[in-house]
Amino acid sequence: MTITLKQFKENLLVYGANVREWPEDIRQAGLKALEISSELRALLAEEERFERVLTTRWYEEPSRDLAERIVSVSLSKKKRVRRGLGGFFSELVWEFSLPKPALTAVSVLLILVLILGFAIGFSNPIGSVPTEGTQTDLQGFLYYEGEVL
Amino acid sequence: MDTGFSHLDDESLIQQIQQGSHEAFAAMVNRHSNRFYRIAYRLVFNKGDAEDMVQEAFLRLWARPQLWNPGKQAKFTTWFYKVVINLCFDLNKKRKPADLPGDLELADRRPGQDALLGIHQEQALVDGFIKELPERQQLALNLCFYEGLSNKEAAEILGVKVKALQSLIMRAKTTLKEKVKGHLGGGSI
């Protein structure tokens, strides 16, 4: 298997400057290409310098008692499991692993159903119910003289 | 601190945590807090905030351990990376741009400080360039280059295919390389 200049460049970016740690299926081809091409060796040297710059990035070690602190805080947390409405919904999202777009869609749907419910309610107000019929039924019920089962 | 749980793998530990074992939880925290702190620090650029994010993630795990579902998630650490990363991104969204820990103080011009200043300047520049990358490119770079995760695992954490992850890494590194060359000169890389 041979490797082109373009492939070598891409592999350098993806897998890094340590060719010996590249995936097995491309490692040998990479090493062989390096042996015969000075251009590839120059590319490798450039990548090594670039990675050295990247590793100079600022980093602060965590506090020595980080784990201890988390463990001790957790002891007091478990006992008071109080959930507000926000907490309930956030846990609901976690439970169903809903992505944000899906959550938005569900929320919009719920709001639309609510609006539709109000619209139906307002389009059929109490005043529009024929009261005469209701009264008649009530009278019939109150003054029913027939056989009661 | 050996609690007797240290020989258990993550998946067995979490099963113990799901049954309410605080010792198992302590073993999990001891095993992984530094690892998850590293990725949190790389994303929020601040020690205090990174520690808070890791603490918050572990407390959520303790309060609701059944959120990790062995049927859904392949590996505990893959899932927990997502938890920590989401907390960090949420924090970054809440911050105003001015709140983001910025470049290091470069105003120290006392004699003898030049070499140190050069190193700090380089560190601040690299951090600054990484901050300017799109969120997903930053994450791909952090997971693969700084954390040394395999492309497959990083892709799983990001929820993308391996090819897409590799494309993110290539774009991130190409952009960074150009910026580093532009600011630190071709001799630096």
Interface residues (C-beta under 8 A of the other chain):
Chain A: E10 L13 V14 G16 E46 R49 F50 E51 V53 L54 T56 R57 W58 Y59 E60 P62 S63 L66 A67 R69 I70 V71 V73 S74 L75 K77 K78 V81 E91 W94 E95 S97
Chain B: H22 F25 A26 V29 N30 S33 N34 Y37 R38 Y41 K47 A50 E51 V54 Q55 F58 L59 W62 A63 R64 L67 K72 L104 I119 H120 E122 Q123 A124 V126 D127 I130 F145 Y146 N151 Q166 I169 M170 K173 T174 L176 K177 V180 L184 S188 I189
